[in-house]
Amino acid sequence: MQRTPALSRLAVRRQLPLGARRSPIEIVATVGTYVTRTQAAEVSGLRTGPFGRWADGVTAMREDCAAFASHWQAHNERVLGQFEAEGLDEDPRTPEIPGPSAAGPLWVVLGDSTAQGLGAPSPDEGYVGQVLEVLTRRSGRPWRVLNLSVSGALIRDVLADQLPKLPVPADLVTCGIGVNDILYTGPGKLFADLRALLAAVPDHTVMLDLPLPTGCWGLIGRASVPYVARINRTIHEVAADRGLPVARVSAHFLPPWSGKFASDCFHPSQDGYRDWTRAVLAVI
């Protein structure tokens, strides 16, 4: 693994363009919102039925996506401002520059919309916010988080855009990615990218495996379980070869599903993220 340069505010600002990638779920839901707002939909009950509520939920989630991204951007700016005030924006490999732990341990988050907390009532109620609260309470130290995740990110985006922004050193690095690749990336490239990522992340990075859609999303969920399980086997096997810990989201985020999904029926809710939080805390 190559060492990365010190972090700067400018580097963090260079994120993927917000809204540059829409999932098939969002595309279908966007079309659905036009259909459900017709007079025929009102008369037939489609507007107030399950499909109409789901389409509205996806639309609301799209709006949250921008708000949550803005929240973490502002949060990251504050953390980087602290680094600058403490002289930590210089290259931390220089002996006279203290590490981030001088003012509180640093946790760097890599990933997609789940790391943003999308689906929870607020960004701080996703798994990152919940884990941060527990870390601070248990340790009695002022843990700081730098959240480099981007909604809609693919594995290749973490490699190209998030890893290069990783500060050296960090006390904890976590990475949860891959769900979007199921929709956007062919199997050959997905597994190649995944292996490349597992080779590139820093030593001791905590990888998150993917939730298994057992008993949810109907036929699509059941059909996708073997493929997701194969992705998880690769994560566990390659991580074990490198000695990387794996947070077993697949073993914690489980049915019964009632209350565990947000209104788009895709992202976890605050309750769902509690399961993700337990998975991460189990390995750190």
N, C-alpha and C positions, 0 to 999 in steps of 0.2 A: 504493500500500500504506500502510495506517495503522500508525503506531508503536504498540507494545504496552507495557503498564505493566511496571514492575519485578516480578520474580518473588518469591513468598513460599512458605513451607512449606504454608500453608493452601491456596493455589491448587493446588499439586501434589497434595495429598491428595484434591482434588475430581475424582477420575477416574471413568470409567464404572464402574458396579457390576460387579465381577468375576462372570463367568458369566451376564451379562444377555442375551447373545446366543449361541445355539448354531447352528453350521452344520448344513446337512442331513447332512453326513458324520457329525457327532457324533450326530445323532438316530438315523440308521440303525445306527450302531455300538452305541449304547446299547441299542436293541432287540435287536441281534445278540448282545449279551453275555447277555441273558436266555435267548435261544434256545439258545445254545451251552452253557449250563450245565444244560440238561435232561439227563435220563438217556438220552433218545433220541439227543441229540447226542454223548454219550460213546460210545454203542454204535456209532453210524454213523461216527464219526471226524470229525464236523463240528467238535467242540470243539478238536481238535488240528490241523485242516486250515488252509488259507490264510485262509478267512473268519474262523475263530475267532482266529487269530493277529492278523489285522488289527483285529478288534473289540477285542481286548485292548490292542493298540497305541494305538488311539484313546482308550480309557479311561485308560491310563497318561498319555497326552499331556494329558488333561483335568486330571489331578492335577498334572502339571508346570506347567500354566498358572497355577495358584494359587501354586505355589512360586516360579516365575520372576517373577511380578508382585510378590510379597513381597520378593524379592531386589532388584529395581530400585527399589521404594519405599524400602527401607532405604538403598540406594546414593544415591538422590536426596536423602534427608534429610541424609546426610553432606555431600554437595556444597553443599546450601543452608546447612548449618551453617557450612561454611567461608566462604561468602559473608557470612553474618551476622557472623562473627568478624572479617572484613576490612572490614566496613562496606559490602559490595556489595549488601546487600538493600535499600538506598535506591534512589531513582530514578537510574539511571546516566546520565541525560541531564544531571544536575547537574554542572557543570564540575569541581568539586573532588572528585568521586567517581571513582576510577580504574576502568577497564574490567576485565572478568574476567581479561584476559591478564596483569594485574599479578602473579597467583599461578599462572598457567598458562592456556593457551588453553582456551576452553570450546566444546565440541561439543554441540549440542542435537539430539536424535533425535526425529522424528515418525514415527508409523506404526502397524503392527499387530503380530501375533504374531511375524512374522519379525524385527522389530526387537527383540523381547523375547528372541529366540534360541531360541524353542520348536522342539524337534526335536533340538537339540544336547544333549550330556550335562549341560551346565550353562549358565546364562545368559551367562557370559563366553566361551563357545565358539561363540556365534552370530556373525553378521557384525559386530555392534557391538563385541563384545569383541575380535575378531580385528583389526578396523581400528584400534581404540584402541591395542592393543599395538604395531602397526606405526607409527602416528603418533608415539607416545612414543619408540620406539626410534630412528626416523629423525631426529626433530627434536631429541632430547635435552632436550625440555621436558616438564613434567608435565601433559600434556593431561588435562582433566576432561570427563566426559560427563554430561549430564543427559538421561535417557531418559524422554520423555513418552509413549512409545508405549503402546498398550493392546491386548491380544489381542482379536480380534473386531472391531476398529475398522473403520468405513467411512469413505469420503472425507468425508462430512458430519460425522462425529465429529471428524476432524482440524480441520475448519473451526470447529466449535462449541466443542470442548473442549480441544484441544491447542494450536492457534495462540494463543488468548488467554493461555496460560501461558508463551509464549515470552519469555525475558528479552531485554532490550535493553542492551547489544549481545551478540551471540554471535559467536565467531570462525568457526564452521562450523555450518550447519544442513543436515540431510539429511531427506528425506521419502520413504518407500516405502509406498504405500497403493494399494488398488484390487482386490486379489484377492477379498476378501470381498464387494465390491460386485457381482462377477460373479454371485454366488449370491443376493444380497439386493436388488439395485437394478435397476430397469428401465433399458434403454439410454438413454432420453431423460434421465432424472434423473442417471444415471451420468455422461454426458458433460457435462451442465450443471454438476454438482458438481465434476467434474474441472477444467473451465475456470475455475470460481470459485476453486478451490484454487490453481491455477497463477497466478492473478492476485493472490492474497492472500499467498502466502509471501514472505518477505524476499528482497531482491535477493541473487543468488549462491547461493541455496538449491540444493543438489544433489538433484535428483529421481531416484528409481530407477524404471526401467521394469519391466514385469512379465515373469516367466519364461514362455517359450512351452512348453506341454505337448506338444512334438513327440515322438512315440514313447513316451509314457507315458499311463497311465490309459485305455488301450484306445480304444474308439469315442468315449467322452466327451472324452478328450484331443484326439483328431483333430478332432472336431466343433467344439471350442472355440478352436482355433488361429486361424482368421480373425477371430473376435471379439476375442481378446486382442491380435492384431496391430493391429487397428483402434484399440484403446485405446492401444497403444504409439505408433502414428502420431500420435495426438492429443497425447500427452505430449511427444513430440519436437518437433512443429510449434509448439505453443503455448509450450513452453519456449524454443525458438529465437527466437521473437518477443520474448521478454523477456530473452534472453541468459542463461538459466539452464542450467547444465551438467546433463547427464543421465548417470547411471551405467547402462550398458547391461547389466543383469542378463541380458537376453534373448540377448546375444552371448557371455556367459561361462558361464552355467548351462546346460550342454548335455549331450546324451548322449555316451558311454554313461552310463546312469543308475545302474548298479550301485553301491550304497553311498552314493548321494547323497541318498536320502530316509530319513526317520525311520520308525519302526515303524508310523505311521499312514498311510504312503504318500502324504502330502500335504505336510508340512513338510520343509524341507531337513534333512539330518543335518549333523554337524560338517564332513564332507567337502564336502557341498553348499554350506555357508556359505562355504567357502574360495573357491568361484567367485564368490559374491556380494561377498566381500571384495575380490577382484581387480577386480571391476567398479567398486566405490566408489573404491578407491585409484587407478584409472586416470584419474579426473577431479579428484582433489584433490591 
